[in-house]
């Protein structure tokens, strides 16, 4: 197939793969033949960093990562130009292609992505995956889960409520709700902390296209940097024939700005995404894609020994600061992890993919913002006031692609203690106001009830004798699911709160 034909096929392949990404996202948590984490499995940066940090092979990631690297060895950065869903979004976003008399402010800006790549890998060697939040698949999934999906559901629900006032629209809305609510749209309104900041960060990446087309891919993407290093020895290369008349049209068409007129209009394979935009503009058809194994020349912006040392120094300095923050000295009282997750190795396993946050049916799992410090940024933490850990659900462990959340059976999950509930007697209605409220006891899902009611007669300040039922927590039965805290009728902070469980066996 000729390059011209491949160029016409490429947008369709991008669209199909992007729709696949969206479909897997919407169907996450369901029993599908294609896993929801398919694009993470094909992400060599997530796989490599995850295996370095956890000091183990991750079968789900190993095959996909090797496949992506073999593809890069054969075809260069074809992942970036054809497969990456974030790259597809950037292609669909209007961007500026600078004039040839206005080249990049500094070609060395391209070094930034290599700095971030080294930062991620050095930190992973030290058992920290915080900087993996800059991985493009993680970034897009996080934005979809925390911002785009809940915002879209809110707008659809509001539009339906307004349209339902029109009688002839009621039947179509009912049909749409019956078909979409549950299979596609959530049964509830998802709520996520920090969603505005996540959305703004993503919008800023798109806005950078106004400065340079595919700004993120050129200067910042750490996955692009990893694939670019492999592409230095890729088999398929772009070459320019002797009939080139220096019209510069190919250089103007290149969205990555990697075609250099000063080098005979040659392109750097580590920056070329095989978009083929240069092919149709060449009037002489002097551009060809041929195979050979000769390594590409090292450019001034490619990583140097000094840059690697600087990145390693920055990674170690940041890890030192992470280790000196308060979260490293004592667990945050509200750092409630998903069932089965062990804090001592959780940070070295969790790749911040956000799949567990997406599949949680109650929005209880939230991205950690401060509970785990900077070292645990964007790792999942249960916020019971927003959503409880459903007693009949084990989706997070089944969906986790790396085993950071163990794939517990439903029976095992029901026995996993993630926290303990404590009653604030100064706020609890039966304790403080001497009025009946048995919500926490009613909602407790434990068969033997981890919350019991004590019936007592109490004298009010006015001297009146009243009969109330006061709740007590049976600590040995409580698993910390948080449904009591979630349903506590008090406004603001609940009168019963779930805290990180304390292991009294270790002594003090």
Secondary structure, 3 states (H helix, E strand, C coil): CCHHHHHHHHHHHHHHHHHHHHHHHHCCCCCCCCCCCHHHHCCHHHHHHHHHHHCCCCHHHHHHHHHHHHHHHHHCCHHHHHHCHHHHHHHHCCCCCCCCCCCCCCHHHHHHHHHHHHHHHHHHHCCCCHHHHHCHHHHHHHHHHHHHHHHHHHHHHHHHHHHCCCHHHHHHHHHHHHHHECCCECCCCCCCCCHHHHHHHHHHHHHHHHCCCCHHHHHHCHHHHHHHHHHCCCCEEEEECCCCCCCCHHHHHCCCCCEEHHHCCEECCCCCCCCCCCCCCCCCCCEEEEECCCCCCCCCCCCCHHHHHHHHHHHHHHHHHHHCCHHHHCCCCCCCCCCCCCHHHHHHHCCCCCHHHHHCCCCCEEECCCCCCHHHCCCEEECCCCCCCCCCCCHHHHHCCCCCCCCCCHHHHHHCCCCEEEECCCCCHHHHHCCCCCHHHHHCCCCCCCEEEEEEEEECCCCCEEEEEEEEECCCCCCCCCHHHHHCCCCCCCCEEEECCCCHHHCC
